[in-house]
Amino acid sequence: MTTINLQLTPLISLIAGILILFIPRLLNIIVAIYLIVIGLIGIFGISRINF
């Protein structure tokens, strides 16, 4: 059995960067979502989120 360990942050960053190149207006939405997610993780802690 092969286990693939994939970090989501670089993948999400790559996709967001490509989308921003084609749709610059999307930058505002992506930054807002990023800040909300980071804020929620900071308040509630990452240890409480189970994937």
C-alpha positions as CSV (number, residue, x, y, z in Angstrom):
1,M,0.0,0.0,0.0
2,T,1.4,3.4,-1.0
3,T,0.5,6.5,1.1
4,I,0.6,9.8,-0.6
5,N,1.1,12.7,1.8
6,L,-0.2,15.9,0.0
7,Q,0.0,19.3,1.7
8,L,-3.1,21.3,0.7
9,T,-1.5,24.8,1.2
10,P,0.8,24.7,-1.8
11,L,-1.8,23.2,-4.1
12,I,-4.4,25.8,-3.0
13,S,-1.9,28.6,-3.5
14,L,-1.0,27.4,-7.0
15,I,-4.6,27.2,-8.0
16,A,-5.4,30.6,-6.5
17,G,-2.4,32.2,-8.3
18,I,-3.4,30.8,-11.7
19,L,-7.0,32.0,-11.2
20,I,-5.8,35.5,-10.2
21,L,-3.8,35.7,-13.4
22,F,-6.9,35.2,-15.5
23,I,-9.5,36.9,-13.2
24,P,-7.7,39.7,-11.2
25,R,-11.0,40.7,-9.5
26,L,-10.9,37.3,-7.9
27,L,-8.0,38.5,-5.7
28,N,-10.3,40.3,-3.3
29,I,-12.4,37.2,-2.8
30,I,-9.4,34.9,-2.3
31,V,-7.7,37.2,0.2
32,A,-11.0,37.6,2.2
33,I,-11.5,33.9,2.3
34,Y,-7.9,33.3,3.4
35,L,-8.1,35.9,6.1
36,I,-11.4,34.4,7.4
37,V,-10.0,30.9,7.5
38,I,-6.7,31.9,9.2
39,G,-8.7,33.9,11.7
40,L,-11.0,31.0,12.5
41,I,-8.1,28.6,12.8
42,G,-6.4,31.1,15.2
43,I,-9.5,31.4,17.3
44,F,-10.6,27.8,17.5
45,G,-7.3,26.1,17.0
46,I,-6.3,23.6,14.3
47,S,-6.3,20.7,16.8
48,R,-10.2,20.8,16.9
49,I,-10.5,20.3,13.2
50,N,-10.5,16.6,12.3
51,F,-10.1,15.6,8.7
